[in-house]
Amino acid sequence: MVWLYVALGGFGLILLIAGILMLVFRNKKKERCTVKSVAKVVDVKVKQEKEDEPVVYCPVYEYEYEGKEYKADDDKEYKKMPKKGKKITIYINPEKPKEYFVKSFAKTMTSIVFIALGAILVVMSIVLYFTAGV
């Protein structure tokens, strides 16, 4: 039975670390991308990994920085197709203009859920281990 508590705690620890890393990398990117700009959806890529999985949409943005145009795929996939021509606010890395940051509650929330769930599983495994009388 001890292996179950260890496995539960290990899985929780993996989730906790993944959530923290996601948050750290996102915040580092946010720190690098400081120039506010507007990007426009110019294309939408349709993705479907397997035939039995739902179709998702990945917008392609176009934006300008210091007179030069850039195109970039969003790293987020959407269930609904974004409309071409839609404009969003982005923040560009002035040292690497191909890198940009989009404020997203969903991405931040994913990190928080991973951290919370991981912490709950770790605490739960510790409590179960010590109360089981092992």
C-alpha positions, 0 to 999 in steps of 0.5 A: 500500500505504501507504493500507492502513497508514493505514486500519489505523492510523486504524481502530485510533485510532478504536477506541482513542478510543472505548474511552477515551471509554466508560471516562471517561464510565462513570467520571464517571457512577460518581462522580456516582451515590453513593447505594446502593439496590435496584431491581426489574425491573418490566417487560421490553421486547422489541426486535428491530431487523430480522426476521433479527436475534435478539430482545433484552430490556431490563429496566425498573427501579423504585426509590425515592429519598427517598420518591419512586418512579422507573422507568428502562430499563436501557441494556444489552440482554440475550439472556436475558429477565430475570425480573420481580421480580428485584432488583439493586443500583444507585447513584443520583445524589442530584442527579438521581435519574433517573440511576443506575449499575449495576456491570457487568463486561461494560460495563467489559470492552467498553471495555477490549477497544476500547482493547486492539484499537485499540492493537494496530491502531495499533502494527501499522500503525506496525510494518508501515509502517516494515518495509515499506520505504515 
